[in-house]
Amino acid sequence: MKLIGMTQAQYSEFGWGSALDPDETDVTISLWKACVERGDTWDKEHRFRGVDGAWHTVLARGAPLLDDAGNVSGWAGINLDIDRLKETEAALKEREARFRALAESLPQLIWMANAKGDTTYCNQRVFEYFGLPASDAGVPLWADRFHPEDVEDIFAAWRRSVERSEAYQVEYRLRRHDGVYRHFLARAVPMRNEHGEVERWVGSCTDIHDRRLAEEALRRSEKLATAGRLAASIAHEINNPLEGVTNAIYLALQDRSLNEATRSYLTLADQELARVSHITTQTLRFHKQSSSASEVDLCDVMRSVLALFGPRLKAKQISVKEECDPKALVRCFADEMRQVFANLISNALDATQPGGAVRIRIKKTQSSDGDLRNGVKIVVADTGCGIPESIRERMFEPFVSTKEATGIGLGLWVSHGIIMKHGGSIKVWSKVGQFDHGTVVAVFLPS
């Protein structure tokens, strides 16, 4: 009675209906009478005017009292002021609405989980990433979208965080709706009640795929620079004794008393030394590269490389077939392209048995990657032994080679870095069958 400011006598005389909100009085009294006639329990929220003159929301509950014969002898009930509860509920709803509005505005994948770690909410970005229609009925399952290699670590870290009520952070790959896996950084923090108990988890997944690619490109660039400095240092040390040997052979060839066999051997040695000298000079130029590219005819570059390998081609009786479009021009660093072509030709010669063949085609075309860029495609195909699948998967990594003791595995790695630097692409096809074998390397450079 204190709530509505009535004495027990006033309540008995006028009834609780006199304190009801006038807009609710008729309906509420009608429902109460129907409840009494049926002998049902009463459960309803009302608005009462309190002694303070303000309207209060009250939860009224009552039940009939039965006598021994099972007849209603009276009613027992309770009126509970739930204003504070209503205010708390309203505040919670407002806070929830603000959280959802913020979550839906963020580019990250936002999610919530209950205290047990079961996902209860995902923002729209999650449904878009998975290619699913948004649904209020549930949340998408994530388990089958993690990369198989990451699943064990993901769940181990999540279980550990839930069990210890500690913040969660892990990197993993998540499959997009088109089947592509992208790298994400996942974080989650526990939300606790006033007793320190975890009620829910709030988490986010941030796409870091492009950042990872940039970091990897930077690492490769640093490795390439280091390899370039090392190669330049070695080339510089080789140059001095190389010049001395070259001069000695030149002087020896001036001796007119040499027989023809000796002269031919010295001439061959002089040619090979010229090739070594060219490679060391080219390596030094690569390290001290010009700061600007220029328009280069790739057919001319390829012919200069083939001229260097002329003696080896002749010695192994390997035939070379060239197809070159006139004016196959691209804007590039000529010495770097010469290094790429030299690596490709050298690999083809090493893999091809005596009497085999190498085919070279340089053609003006468009990129086959879907962006339709104009450029030049360079194809080097051989009839060699082919590249095993285990090597093909890692062939552009440093120190990976099929030549075992004779190869250091830097040629294709350096070539790949140069091609990427020029905005191009490189693809390799290879077969290792007994009768069907060989390798095809295709390079595209934008013009």
Phi, psi and omega per residue, in radians:
M1 nan -0.399 -3.129
K2 -1.106 -0.594 -3.102
L3 -1.079 -0.772 -3.070
I4 -1.727 0.015 3.034
G5 1.269 0.551 3.114
M6 -1.969 2.547 2.952
T7 -1.432 2.952 3.136
Q8 -1.118 -0.595 -3.135
A9 -1.188 -0.764 3.138
Q10 -1.129 -0.685 3.132
Y11 -1.101 -0.697 -3.141
S12 -1.190 -0.601 -3.086
E13 -1.389 -0.806 -3.036
F14 -1.738 -0.388 -3.129
G15 1.393 2.835 -3.093
W16 -1.258 -0.254 -3.129
G17 -1.095 -0.445 -3.108
S18 -1.235 -0.299 -3.141
A19 -1.727 -0.045 -3.125
L20 -1.249 2.735 2.993
D21 -1.059 2.169 -3.091
P22 -0.930 -0.558 -3.127
D23 -1.211 -0.327 -3.098
E24 -1.873 -0.233 -2.939
T25 -0.972 -0.981 -3.038
D26 -1.054 -0.804 -3.117
V27 -1.132 -0.778 -3.085
T28 -1.119 -0.789 -3.132
I29 -1.125 -0.677 3.115
S30 -1.094 -0.753 3.123
L31 -1.163 -0.654 3.125
W32 -1.113 -0.765 3.132
K33 -1.082 -0.705 3.125
A34 -1.138 -0.623 3.136
C35 -1.167 -0.708 3.140
V36 -1.144 -0.762 -3.128
E37 -1.070 -0.640 -3.121
R38 -1.505 -0.289 -3.082
G39 1.277 0.497 -3.141
D40 -1.455 2.900 3.002
T41 -1.335 2.683 -3.093
W42 -1.931 2.243 -3.136
D43 -2.618 1.797 -3.061
K44 -2.722 2.601 3.034
E45 -1.654 2.393 3.119
H46 -2.252 2.857 2.981
R47 -1.944 2.040 3.111
F48 -1.923 2.532 2.997
R49 -1.474 2.173 -3.107
G50 -1.503 3.038 3.113
V51 -1.102 -0.376 3.116
D52 -1.445 0.022 3.115
G53 1.494 -0.112 -3.131
A54 -1.661 2.753 3.098
W55 -1.513 2.349 -3.134
H56 -2.113 2.453 3.042
T57 -1.533 2.210 -3.066
V58 -2.158 2.335 3.039
L59 -1.634 1.988 -3.107
A60 -1.810 2.213 3.094
R61 -2.322 2.405 3.140
G62 -2.645 2.791 3.141
A63 -2.506 2.545 3.135
P64 -1.252 2.528 3.044
L65 -1.725 2.263 -3.059
L66 -1.867 2.490 3.057
D67 -1.512 -3.028 -3.087
D68 -1.097 -0.457 -3.122
A69 -1.501 -0.047 3.138
G70 1.524 0.197 3.121
N71 -1.630 2.644 3.130
V72 -1.242 2.080 3.131
S73 -1.832 -0.189 -3.129
G74 3.012 -3.041 -3.116
W75 -2.321 2.526 3.030
A76 -2.179 2.354 -3.100
G77 -2.714 3.122 -3.137
I78 -2.520 2.487 3.035
N79 -2.029 2.044 -3.058
L80 -1.991 2.149 3.097
D81 -1.224 2.026 -3.090
I82 -2.003 0.400 3.117
D83 -0.996 -0.817 -3.109
R84 -1.130 -0.687 3.094
L85 -1.081 -0.737 3.119
K86 -1.102 -0.714 3.125
E87 -1.114 -0.714 3.116
T88 -1.121 -0.758 3.110
E89 -1.066 -0.733 3.135
A90 -1.120 -0.707 3.125
A91 -1.138 -0.698 3.116
L92 -1.126 -0.743 3.125
K93 -1.108 -0.696 3.131
E94 -1.149 -0.748 3.129
R95 -1.127 -0.705 3.105
E96 -1.101 -0.725 3.140
A97 -1.125 -0.706 3.120
R98 -1.139 -0.736 3.121
F99 -1.070 -0.795 -3.108
R100 -1.150 -0.679 3.116
A101 -1.090 -0.725 3.107
L102 -1.165 -0.777 -3.114
A103 -1.080 -0.675 -3.115
E104 -1.309 -0.329 -3.129
S105 -1.530 -0.227 -3.071
L106 -1.508 2.607 3.102
P107 -1.366 -0.295 3.141
Q108 -1.276 2.852 2.991
L109 -1.452 1.970 -3.088
I110 -1.858 2.440 -3.114
W111 -2.602 2.808 3.046
M112 -2.278 2.667 3.103
A113 -2.391 2.717 3.090
N114 -1.376 -3.104 -3.069
A115 -1.070 -0.470 -3.136
K116 -1.425 -0.186 3.138
G117 1.725 0.117 3.130
D118 -1.485 2.266 -3.112
T119 -1.129 2.301 -3.118
T120 -2.078 -0.288 -3.100
Y121 -2.669 2.477 3.005
C122 -2.386 2.467 3.094
N123 -1.367 3.065 -3.052
Q124 -1.071 -0.526 -3.127
R125 -1.045 -0.605 -3.135
V126 -1.121 -0.823 -3.133
F127 -1.107 -0.673 3.124
E128 -1.153 -0.733 -3.122
Y129 -1.117 -0.702 3.140
F130 -1.435 -0.166 -3.128
G131 1.264 0.639 -3.110
L132 -2.030 2.617 3.039
P133 -1.242 2.443 3.118
A134 -1.106 2.498 -3.090
S135 -2.503 2.341 3.057
D136 -1.441 -0.208 -3.042
A137 -1.376 -0.356 -3.101
G138 -3.056 -3.055 -3.133
V139 -2.123 2.657 -3.119
P140 -1.230 2.653 3.079
L141 -1.413 2.311 -3.099
W142 -1.665 -0.473 -2.916
A143 -0.917 -0.752 -3.068
D144 -1.473 0.106 3.127
R145 -1.870 -0.110 3.048
F146 -1.318 2.633 3.062
H147 -1.127 2.333 -3.088
P148 -0.918 -0.578 -3.116
E149 -1.277 -0.296 -3.068
D150 -1.776 -0.245 -2.970
V151 -0.982 -0.854 -3.058
E152 -1.036 -0.817 -3.131
D153 -1.155 -0.652 -3.127
I154 -1.068 -0.915 -3.067
F155 -1.232 -0.577 3.091
A156 -1.113 -0.763 3.133
A157 -1.159 -0.694 -3.127
W158 -1.183 -0.766 3.113
R159 -1.070 -0.706 3.138
R160 -1.109 -0.735 3.135
S161 -1.151 -0.766 -3.132
V162 -1.140 -0.764 -3.119
E163 -1.146 -0.653 -3.094
R164 -1.684 -0.067 -3.094
S165 0.987 0.718 3.137
E166 -1.916 2.723 3.120
A167 -1.018 2.582 -3.051
Y168 -1.968 2.317 3.059
Q169 -2.638 2.228 -3.129
V170 -2.776 2.629 3.044
E171 -1.828 2.427 3.091
Y172 -2.723 2.995 3.096
R173 -1.824 2.331 -3.073
L174 -2.152 2.269 -3.070
R175 -1.341 2.218 3.103
R176 -1.425 2.979 -3.094
H177 -1.075 -0.380 3.128
D178 -1.633 0.141 3.096
G179 1.591 -0.081 -3.128
V180 -1.449 2.340 3.064
Y181 -1.592 2.315 3.089
R182 -2.174 2.622 -3.123
H183 -1.407 2.371 3.119
F184 -2.276 2.616 2.953
L185 -1.851 2.008 -3.113
A186 -1.786 2.341 3.093
R187 -2.372 2.589 3.071
A188 -2.665 2.554 3.095
V189 -2.231 2.550 3.120
P190 -1.409 2.426 3.047
M191 -1.778 2.169 -3.024
R192 -1.927 2.700 3.045
N193 -1.551 -3.028 -3.076
E194 -1.155 -0.291 3.119
H195 -1.633 0.055 3.141
G196 1.451 0.124 -3.136
E197 -1.516 2.461 3.135
V198 -1.289 2.151 3.111
E199 -1.730 -0.604 -3.134
R200 -2.809 2.987 3.080
W201 -2.116 2.471 3.051
V202 -2.099 2.194 -3.056
G203 -2.352 2.900 3.107
S204 -2.487 2.661 3.053
C205 -2.210 2.041 -3.089
T206 -1.850 2.233 3.126
D207 -1.230 2.006 3.135
I208 -2.040 0.325 -3.045
H209 -1.075 -0.851 -3.110
D210 -1.120 -0.645 3.110
R211 -1.125 -0.716 3.117
R212 -1.089 -0.733 3.114
L213 -1.101 -0.715 3.133
A214 -1.136 -0.709 3.117
E215 -1.129 -0.718 3.127
E216 -1.142 -0.696 3.108
A217 -1.108 -0.672 3.113
L218 -1.149 -0.730 3.114
R219 -1.088 -0.749 3.124
R220 -1.125 -0.670 3.128
S221 -1.118 -0.707 3.119
E222 -1.159 -0.702 3.097
K223 -1.105 -0.727 -3.131
L224 -1.117 -0.711 3.124
A225 -1.123 -0.714 3.114
T226 -1.108 -0.786 3.110
A227 -1.083 -0.666 3.125
G228 -1.119 -0.757 3.123
R229 -1.127 -0.728 3.123
L230 -1.114 -0.788 -3.139
A231 -1.105 -0.704 3.138
A232 -1.131 -0.683 3.118
S233 -1.117 -0.770 3.127
I234 -1.125 -0.777 -3.134
A235 -1.049 -0.685 3.139
H236 -1.117 -0.724 3.129
E237 -1.184 -0.573 -3.130
I238 -1.282 -0.574 -3.009
N239 -0.987 -0.758 -3.068
N240 -1.112 -0.966 3.104
P241 -1.128 -0.517 3.125
L242 -1.117 -0.714 3.121
E243 -1.125 -0.669 3.120
G244 -1.125 -0.766 3.120
V245 -1.123 -0.742 3.141
T246 -1.048 -0.777 3.130
N247 -1.122 -0.666 -3.133
A248 -1.131 -0.740 3.125
I249 -1.147 -0.681 3.114
Y250 -1.043 -0.794 -3.136
L251 -1.146 -0.684 3.138
A252 -1.091 -0.646 -3.129
L253 -1.206 -0.293 3.121
Q254 -1.369 -0.195 3.141
D255 -1.310 1.967 -3.065
R256 -1.317 -0.150 -3.136
S257 -1.494 -0.046 -3.133
L258 -1.149 2.439 3.030
N259 -1.371 2.892 -3.028
E260 -1.115 -0.655 -3.134
A261 -1.104 -0.813 3.139
T262 -1.121 -0.722 3.136
R263 -1.088 -0.688 -3.138
S264 -1.163 -0.664 3.103
Y265 -1.135 -0.750 3.123
L266 -1.149 -0.652 3.108
T267 -1.113 -0.764 3.102
L268 -1.092 -0.737 3.110
A269 -1.094 -0.682 3.126
D270 -1.113 -0.700 3.108
Q271 -1.129 -0.750 3.132
E272 -1.141 -0.678 3.089
L273 -1.131 -0.620 3.094
A274 -1.094 -0.670 3.114
R275 -1.162 -0.764 3.101
V276 -1.084 -0.713 3.131
S277 -1.092 -0.693 3.121
H278 -1.118 -0.717 -3.119
I279 -1.136 -0.752 3.140
T280 -1.160 -0.688 3.094
T281 -1.110 -0.731 3.125
Q282 -1.108 -0.692 3.121
T283 -1.113 -0.731 3.097
L284 -1.113 -0.693 3.113
R285 -1.152 -0.656 3.131
F286 -1.050 -0.717 3.138
H287 -1.214 -0.606 -3.119
K288 -1.859 0.910 -3.006
Q289 -1.162 2.564 3.053
S290 -1.085 2.616 -3.087
S291 -1.397 -0.153 -3.121
S292 -2.352 2.492 3.123
A293 -1.434 2.934 3.102
S294 -2.469 2.887 -3.138
E295 -1.320 2.197 -3.009
V296 -2.242 2.440 3.030
D297 -1.535 1.924 -3.058
L298 -1.170 -0.446 3.092
C299 -1.142 -0.708 3.099
D300 -1.134 -0.693 3.129
V301 -1.105 -0.772 -3.125
M302 -1.116 -0.714 -3.130
R303 -1.122 -0.643 3.121
S304 -1.163 -0.584 3.099
V305 -1.231 -0.765 3.141
L306 -1.086 -0.579 3.120
A307 -1.107 -0.625 3.125
L308 -1.172 -0.596 -3.088
F309 -1.606 0.087 -3.115
G310 -0.885 -0.890 -3.120
P311 -1.058 -0.691 3.140
R312 -1.178 -0.719 3.119
L313 -1.075 -0.732 -3.125
K314 -1.189 -0.730 -3.102
A315 -1.121 -0.646 -3.123
K316 -1.615 0.010 3.124
Q317 0.960 0.762 3.123
I318 -1.706 2.177 3.140
S319 -1.476 2.547 3.135
V320 -2.165 2.215 3.078
K321 -1.976 2.151 -3.107
E322 -1.929 2.431 2.979
E323 -2.312 1.978 -3.074
C324 -2.250 2.210 2.996
D325 -1.245 2.397 3.074
P326 -1.156 2.532 3.121
K327 1.037 0.816 3.058
A328 -1.434 1.364 -2.981
L329 -1.712 2.385 2.984
V330 -2.435 2.722 3.091
R331 -1.578 1.978 -3.045
C332 -2.778 -3.106 3.010
F333 -1.653 1.958 -3.014
A334 -1.037 -0.735 -3.107
D335 -1.156 -0.623 3.101
E336 -1.171 -0.716 3.104
M337 -1.154 -0.620 3.097
R338 -1.109 -0.662 3.113
Q339 -1.161 -0.711 3.110
V340 -1.086 -0.862 -3.112
F341 -1.095 -0.684 3.130
A342 -1.094 -0.697 3.103
N343 -1.123 -0.748 -3.118
L344 -1.155 -0.779 3.140
I345 -1.161 -0.735 3.129
S346 -1.063 -0.746 3.110
N347 -1.107 -0.725 3.137
A348 -1.109 -0.729 3.141
L349 -1.168 -0.691 -3.134
D350 -1.136 -0.571 -3.071
A351 -1.496 -0.364 -3.015
T352 -1.611 2.305 3.113
Q353 -1.287 2.732 3.081
P354 -0.927 2.370 -3.110
G355 1.565 -0.028 3.140
G356 -1.383 -2.908 -3.064
A357 -2.473 2.635 3.046
V358 -2.251 2.285 3.123
R359 -2.022 2.340 -3.112
I360 -2.185 2.283 3.114
R361 -2.347 2.245 3.093
I362 -2.138 2.031 -2.967
K363 -2.391 2.383 3.021
K364 -1.303 2.260 -3.061
T365 -2.768 -2.890 3.064
Q366 -2.070 2.710 3.126
S367 -1.072 2.465 3.114
S368 -1.636 0.165 -3.097
D369 -1.547 0.082 3.085
G370 1.735 -0.198 -3.123
D371 -1.615 -0.093 3.031
L372 0.952 0.722 3.069
R373 -1.410 2.463 3.053
N374 -1.325 2.536 3.132
G375 -3.126 -2.753 -3.107
V376 -2.254 2.351 3.105
K377 -1.879 2.256 3.129
I378 -1.981 2.149 -3.133
V379 -2.094 2.224 3.053
V380 -2.106 2.009 -3.105
A381 -2.110 2.435 3.118
D382 -2.284 2.934 3.103
T383 -1.859 0.560 -3.080
G384 -1.337 -2.901 -3.035
C385 -1.315 -0.223 3.141
G386 1.511 2.987 -3.091
I387 -2.001 2.168 3.124
P388 -1.035 2.612 -3.097
E389 -1.027 -0.661 -3.124
S390 -1.083 -0.521 3.107
I391 -1.458 -0.659 -3.102
R392 -1.011 -0.611 -3.104
E393 -1.166 -0.387 -3.062
R394 -2.212 0.302 -2.932
M395 -1.187 -0.332 3.122
F396 -1.684 0.150 3.051
E397 -1.535 2.656 3.134
P398 -1.168 2.546 3.057
F399 1.170 0.413 3.030
V400 -1.847 2.122 -3.058
S401 -2.580 2.657 3.036
T402 -1.649 -0.044 -3.005
K403 -1.628 0.065 3.097
E404 0.892 -2.028 -3.009
A405 -1.201 -0.424 -3.048
T406 -1.600 -0.140 -3.110
G407 -2.126 2.529 3.119
I408 -1.794 -0.155 3.029
G409 1.310 0.569 3.099
L410 -1.926 -0.290 -3.042
G411 -1.026 -0.969 -3.115
L412 -1.214 -0.589 3.097
W413 -1.079 -0.825 3.105
V414 -1.110 -0.760 -3.133
S415 -1.068 -0.765 3.122
H416 -1.037 -0.758 3.122
G417 -1.090 -0.712 3.121
I418 -1.127 -0.772 -3.119
I419 -1.124 -0.748 3.099
M420 -1.104 -0.680 3.113
K421 -1.035 -0.606 3.139
H422 -1.516 0.112 3.123
G423 1.329 0.334 -3.107
G424 -1.735 -2.859 -3.140
S425 -2.567 2.739 3.101
I426 -2.414 2.334 3.133
K427 -2.296 2.601 -3.085
V428 -2.295 2.330 2.994
W429 -2.138 2.421 -3.108
S430 -2.668 2.555 3.080
K431 -2.253 2.529 -3.086
V432 -2.163 0.414 -3.131
G433 -1.189 2.886 -3.114
Q434 -1.131 -0.701 -3.117
F435 -1.931 -0.417 -3.120
D436 -1.973 1.701 -3.070
H437 -2.547 2.798 -3.128
G438 2.478 3.018 -3.090
T439 -2.373 2.447 3.053
V440 -2.153 2.208 3.095
V441 -2.040 2.191 -3.140
A442 -2.057 2.188 3.124
V443 -2.032 2.311 3.029
F444 -2.005 2.290 3.084
L445 -2.179 2.183 3.123
P446 -1.197 2.505 -3.104
S447 -1.536 nan nan
